[in-house]
Amino acid sequence: LSNDIFANHPKANLDHANISSTYFYGDNSKSNYSNTNGIRAFFSSGSNAKFNNAILIDAKFDGNFTNADFTGANLQGANFTSANLFGAKISEQQLKQASSVCNAILPDGVKGDCN
């Protein structure tokens, strides 16, 4: 799937796939992106999705990621600007690795800092 476009595939199972620079548009809720290599991937939604242990360096998250699971994911340089992460399993350390959480709704419901 590397360098591809993937749209409207809720519950997709991409465990261990190479999804680098792939664009995920539309409804991709409850999809499994665990253990993927998703460097510079773009995600427009992913509520209840699994990103466990994925490599998501410089990935962009734009949209609804409520209750998504980022446990163990590498989010260095990831951009969560204006994303909805309410209830997501993502640590403070992971959020600090991100390039931006500006105006994001964080897991606890607080709006992300733009400084």
N, C-alpha and C positions, 0 to 999 in steps of 0.2 A: 503493500500500500504506500510505500514511500513516495513522496511528491505527488499525491493523488488527492481527489476530492471524494468525500464520503458523506452522504446526506440522508437524514431520516431513517436511521437504523436503530431504533430502541432495542435494548437487550442484546446488542451485538457482542460476540465474544472474540476479542482480539488479543487474548492472553499471549504474551511472549512475541507479539508481532513487531515489525519495524514500521513505525508510523511517523517517522521523521518528516517534517515539512508537509504533512498531510493536513487538509482542511476538513474539519468535521462540522457540518452545518445542520440546522434543523433539530429535530428531536432525536437525541442520542441518549435518552435517559435509561438508567439501569444497565448501561453497557459495561463490559469488563475490559479495561485497559491495563490490567495488572501486568507487571513485569515487561511492559512495552518499552521500546526505545522511541520516545516521542520528542526528540530534540527539534525545537522550532515548530512544533505542531500547533494548530489553531483549533480551539473548541468553542462552539457557540452555545452549547448546552451540555448538561450532563448530570441532572439531578439523580441522586441515588446511584451514581456510577462508581465503579471501583478503579482506582488508580494506584493500588497497592504496589510498592516497590518499583514503580515506573520511573524511567529517566526522562524528565520533562524539562530539561534545561532550555531556557529562553522560549518556553511555550507561552501561548496567549490564551487566556480564559475569559470569555466575554458572554455573559448570560447567567443562566440559572444552574448553580451547582449545589443546591441545597442537599444536605445529607450525603454528599459525595464522600468517599473514603480515600484519603491521600496518605494513609499510614505507610511510612517508609519510603515515600516517593522523594526523588531528588528534584527540587523545585528552584534550583539556583537560576536566578535571572527571569523566572516566570513572571508574567504580567497578569495581575488580577484586577486591573482598573475597572471599576463599576460592576464587577462580578458579584453574584449573590452566593455567598458561602455559608449562609445560615445553617447551623446544625452540622456542618461538614466536620469530618475527622481530619484535622490538620493542626499541627503543633505550632506554637509561637515561634520556635526555631525555624520551621519551614516557611512561615510567613515572613520572617526576617530575611530569608534567602531571596525572596521575590524582589523583582525590580520595582514593582508598584502594587500597592493595595489601595490606591487613591479612590475614594468613594465606593469601595467595595463594602458589601454588608458582610462583616466577619462572622465566624461561627456563633459568637455570643450575641449577635444582633447590633453590635457597635459599628459605626461607619468607619472605614479605613482612613488613615491619615494621608494627606497629600503632601506632606513636607519631605 
